[in-house]
Amino acid sequence: MLEMSPKTNLLEQKNYRYSLQDVEEPNLYRDIYEYDTVPKVPFNHRRVPMNMPEEIWITDTSFRDGQQSVDPYTPDQIVELFKLMSRLGGPYGIIRQTEFFIYSQKDREALDRCRALGLRFPEITTWIRASKKDFQLVRDLGIRETGILMSCSDYHIFKKMKLTRAQAMKKYLETVGEAFEAGVMPRCHLEDITRADFYGFVVPFVNALMSMSRDAHIPVRIRACDTMGYGVPYTEVALPRSVPGIVYGLQHYSDVTSDMLEWHGHNDFYKAVSNAATAWMYGACAVNCSLLGIGERTGNIPLEAMVFEYASLRGSLDGMDTTAITDIARYFKNEIGYDVPPMTPFVGRYFNTTRAGIHADGLLKEEEIYSIFNTRKLLNRPAGVMISNTSGLAGIAYWINEHYSLSGDEAVDKRDPLVVKLKEWVDSAYEGGRTSSLSPKELERKISQLTGGNPPKKGC
């Protein structure tokens, strides 16, 4: 049968509908996932069209998936992070939603306090076990949408749940029915989708979900979960690892609209950010992230990374306040005690800091030469240098100007006598066996000594 597609405005064949393949033995894709070797990337040379939605956004799982891998946040900490997240997302809600646990009194207190702030974004959603009691709790709390775990690979269905595909599908559909009875919109978390039989289980299952949704007149959101980070963004990759293929298949064969499609990835193979951007470009409106990428094992998609990815793809921040990213990182360090790895992009202590003298020389002449963008403006963090045996005169001059906020006629250059004397002292320290970088306090003391107790005044 031919149908006119409202997406492409072309006649398309719609004569094939995938049905559940209830196999006796699990399909573990051992040709790809041979446990004793590195997972392989198979190609089938089938291309799917890029399909960037008109609107894209970010959702957050910091208080759910993120909180599972660190010490639990206190209600006070959740409230402060929620406020910072709202500020970062801006007035148009680029950070659209964030999900909460609701199991404990502490969880519900944090949820109530965040809701009492009256902030429009991010919308508060929940994540629950698939039980009638939990659905009732969500409804009693007045929450519109909740996430429900629905594992879809044979690894989980056969090996963890000890079910067949038909039994798992029946269980999941009954759960969605209970959510509908409670008047709750379900967000179905298709766990381990990058090891699942896409056309033998995922598509027929999602087709059944979409049919139930139409009958109940309640929308269902689909979250495609790359639980182990196996997804790859390359074109012409075969399923189940193809991010473009998964997004295209859910849209084309299961009629999941872009606004109801969300990508959730992990960073086990360093592909979390590129996979998330690919999901956007091929048709998913939402990518699910966590602050600083904190999450299970190697972490989730870093939310701050997707803020900049959004701006790169859209050409605008659309009202997002990126200086909040620096405040979020400081809050994690100073109030929560989380040690951010120092070279982490955008939030690490050294992400825009150089030790190389030749790089510092470029910064001294023109900051843009060795800085990825205006980090002072966008993150409230100027480019910096660390002083070591490789810093050179230029590095020392740049450090003095930045540390003491010297500019214009007050700024020193690498020929300044103070810079030369400090360089001699630095060299002697390393010739004497020092191996670590010099701390700001050490440099301040030496500058005070070299200037007779009259170092440059900060902020002048």
N, C-alpha and C positions, 0 to 999 in steps of 0.2 A: 504494500500500500504506500502511496506517495502522499506526503503531507507538506504543506508550506511551513517552513520553520520561521517562527517570529524572531529568532536570534540572527539567522543568516539571510532571511528573505529569499531562500532558495527551496526548491522542491527536494525533499530528502526521503530516503527509504526508511520506513518505520515498521517494516513487516516482521522484524525479529525481536522477540522479547525473551530475555534470559530467565531461565527457571532454576530453582535450587538443584544443585547436584549433591545429593545426600550420599557421599562416598562411604565405603566401609572402612577404609584406611585413611589416615590423615595425609594430606599433601603438604610436606614440609619443605618442598623446593630444595632438595638436597643437592641438586646440580648448582644452585646459587649459594645456599647456606650450608655448606659442608663445615661442620662445627670446628674442625681442626685446621681450617684454612681461612684466609681473609675472604669475606663475602665477595662474590663476583658481580660484575655489572653486565648483564646480557643486553644486546641490542637487537631490535627487530626491524629497524629502519622505517617504522611507521611514524609519520609526523602528524601531530594534532595542531589545530590552529590556536594561535595566541588570542586571548579573549579578555583583555583587561576590563574589569567592570567600570562603570561610570563613577562609582564611589567605592573607596576602599577604607578599611579602618583596622585598628588594633584592639584585641581583647587581652585581658590580663588573668594570669593564674597564680600570682605571687602568694596569695593567701590560701591557696589550695595546693597545687603541685609544688610551688616554691617552698611552702612551709613544711612540706614533708621531708626536706633534706637539710633543714637547719633546726636549731632549738626553736620551739614554738614561739611565735610573736605574742607579746602581751596586747591586750586591747588598746592601751595607749599607743603602742608602736604601730598597730594596724591603722588607727585613726590618723596618725601623723603621715604615714606612708600614703594613705588614701587621699589626704589633702594634697600632698605633693604630686601624686599621680593625676589628680584632677587639674591641678595647675599646669602640669606638663601637657596634658591632652588638649587644653585650650577650650574656648567657648563652643567650638563646633563638634566636640566629642570625638576627636580622632582616636583617642583611647575610649572606646565605646562602652565596654563592660569589664567587670572584675568579679571573680567567683569566690564564694566563702564556703567554708565548712559550717555546719550548723549542729554538729553532734553534741557539743558541750555548752554549758552555761557561758563559758568564756567566749566561745565562738559567737553565740547569739548576742552577747553584750557588745562585742566589737561590731557586729552587723548593725545592731540598733543605733549605736553611737555614730557610725558612719552615715546611716540613713538620716539621722537627726540633723546632720550638717546642712541638709537641703540642697546639696550639689546636684546639678542635672546629670553630670557625667563624672566618672563612669557609672553606668547602671549596675546595681548590685544583683548578681545572680547567685545560685548555690550549686553545690555538688553533693549528691546523696547516694546512699545505697538504694537499690531498687526494691523498696518495700512500701506497702500501703501506709504504714506509720510515718515514714519519712515524707511521703507525698503530702499527707495531711499536715505535717509540721511546716512544710514549705508554704502550703496554702494559708495556714493560720498566721504565718509571718507576713503574708501579703506579698510574697515574691512571685514574679510573673514567670520566670524561666529557671529550670534546673538541669544540671548535667547528670547523665546516667551512664554508667560504664556498660559497654556492650562489646566485649571482645570478639574479634571477627576472624582471627587466624586459627588454623587447625592446631597450632601449638597450644593455644589457650582453650579452644573448644574441646579437643580430644584429651590433651595431656593435663591441663589444669582443672577444667570443669568436669571432665569425664562424661561428656555428652556427645551426641551426634550433631551434625549441622542442623538437621530438622528439629531436634530437641532444643538446641540453642536458639534457633530462630523463633520457635514457639514461645519459649521463655521470654525472650526480649519483646516480642509483640504483645504478650500479656502484660508485661511491665508498662509498656507505652499506653495500653488500654487503661491501666490503673491511674497513670498520670492524667489522661484525658478525663477520667471520672472525677478526679480531684480538681479539674479545671486548671491544670498546670501545663505550661508549654515545655515539652521535653527537648533537651539538647543531647542527642545520641552520640556518645564518644565511641567511635569505631576503633577500638584499641588494636594495635599491631597490624594496621592495614597494609603495611609494606611487606608483610609475610602472608597475606591472606589470598585465597583464591578469589580474584576480583569478580570474574564473571560466573563462577560457580557458587559463590556465597554472597559477596558484598552487594552486587547489583540486584539480584532477586530479593535480598533482604530489604534494601533501601526502597525498592519498588513497592514492597508490601507496606513499609512505613509511610510512603507518600500516599498510597491508597487510603490507609487509615486516617491520615491527616486530612485528606479531602473530605472523607465521610464525617469526621468529627468537627470540621471547620476550625481546627486548631493547628497552627503551623508547627512543624518539626524542624529543628536545626540539626544539621549533620556536621559533626566535627571529625575530620579525618586525622587520626592520630598515628604519627610516625614514631611509635613508642620506643623503638630501639635505634632511631637515627639512620635507618637503612635507605631512606629515600635519596634519590639523586635528581638533579635538575636538568640533566642533559637531554637534548632532543634525541628522538629515535631510540630511546631505551625501552626495553620490554617491561611489562608489568611482572611482578608486583612492585618493583622499585621506582618506577617512573612517576615523579610528581606531576608532570604535565598529563600523563596518561590517567592517573587517578582522578584529577580534577575534571578533565574532559569526560571521562567515563561516567562520573556521578552526574554531570550535567546532561550529557547527551543520551545516556541509556536509562537514567533514573529521574530525569526531569527535576533535579535539585537546582533551584535558582541560585544565582550568585550570592544574594543577600542571606541565604540560608546555609551557605557553605563556608566552613571554617577549617583552617589548617593548624595542626598542633604538632610541633616537631621537637626532637631532641638533638643534641650536638655530639653524639658519639663519634661521628666521622667528620667533624668540623664543617658540616653542611647545613646547620640549622638556619642560618640567615639566608643563604642562597636558595635553599628549598622554600623558605617562607616567601621570599620575593617572587620566586617562580610560581607559587600557588596564586599569588595576587595576579600575576601577568596572564595566567591561563584560566582565570575565571572565579576564584574565591574572593569574596569581599573581605573576609576577616582572617587575620593570622593571630594565633594565641601565643602570648609571650609571658615572661616573668621579669621583674626588676632585676637587673644585673645578670640575667640568665640563670638565676639560682633555681635549681630543680634537681630531679632525680639523676643520679650518676653524674654525667658530664654537663647536665643542666638543660634548661629549656632555651627557646629562642630569646635572646636578650631584648627586652622591650626597648631599651634606648637605641639599640642597633636599628630596629625597625622604624623608629622615629626618623632617623637620618635616611634610611632606605626609602621611606615614604616621600621625604622631601626631594630625594634624588629622582624618583620616578615621576613625581607630580610637579616639580619645579617650584614648590612653595611649601612652607611649614604649615600653612593654613591655620594660623593662630596658635600653634603649639609653642610653649615657653621652654626652650631647651636649656635655659639656665637652671631649671628645676632638676635636671639630670645630675648636675654637680652637687646640689643640695641633697638629693637622694643618696648619692654615694657617701657624702659626709655623714648623713644620718645613720646609714648602715655601719660606718666605721666608728663613729663617736658614741652613738646611743645604743646600737644593737651589739656592737663588738664584732662585727663581721669584717674579716680581713680581705679587702678587695685585692686580688692579684695585681701587682703594681703596673704590669704592662697591658692590662685590659683596655681595649679601645674605649675612649670617651670618659671612662670613670677611674681608671688606674692612676696611681700617683705619678707614674712616669710616661703616661701615654703620649704626651706632647713635650717630653723632656729629652734633650740630647746630651751625650757625654763627649761626642766627637768634636774636636776643635774645628775641623773643616766645616762641619754643619753649623756650629756656633758662629763661625765667620760669616756664613751666608745669612743667618738670622740677624746678625748685627748690621749687615748691609741692607737687607730687605727681608723682613720676617716671612713673607709669602714663599720664599725660596724653599724653606724646609719646614713649613707648617701646612697641614692638610687643608685647613680653612681658618677663618678668623676665630680661633678658639676663645679669645678674650670676649668677643661679642656674643657668640652662640652658646658658650658654656661657662662664661665668667671665669675662664682659666687661661691666662697668657701662656704662650710657649715658653719653655724654661730650659735651662741647662744645669747639669751637675758638674761640679769641679773635681777633676781627677788629673792624672798624669797625661791624659790625651786632650784636655780642654783647650790648651793654648791661650795666647793673649786674648783672642777674640771671645772665647768662652768666658773668660774671667770678666772682660768688659761687659758682655751681655748680662752676666749674672749680677754684677753690681748695679747696672741700670734697672734691671727688673726688680731686684730685691729692695732697692731704695727708691723705686718709682721715679727715676731720673729721665727726663726727656728734654728735647730741644738743646739749648745752650748748656744746660746742666749735665747732660749725658756725657759719659766718658767714652773715649775710643781706645783701641788696643795699644796706642802709643802713649797713653796717659802715664805719668810716673807712678801713680798708685797701682795701676794695672801691672806695670813692669815689676815693681817691688813684690807685689803679691804673687806674681808668676815665679819669681825666684824662690820665694818661700815654699810654694807648692812643689816645685821641682825638687827642692832639698828634702821635703818630707817623703817623697816617693823614692828618692835615691837612698834614703835611710831605711827603706824596707816597707813603707806603708803600702797597702794593697787596696784599701777601701776608699770610697769617695769621701770628700770632706763635707762635714755637716754645715748647715747655715750658721749655727752657733760658733763653730770654730772659725769660720770665715769672718763673722762679725767681730770676734775678739781680735783677730789679727788686723783687720781693717782699722779698728779703733786704735790699736797700738801704732800702726803705720801713720795714722793721721793725728797722732798726739792727743787722742781722746776726742777728736772732732770728726766722726764719720759723717757721711752724707745723711741728711735728714730724710726720713721716709715720708713720701707724699709730697715732697717739694716739687 
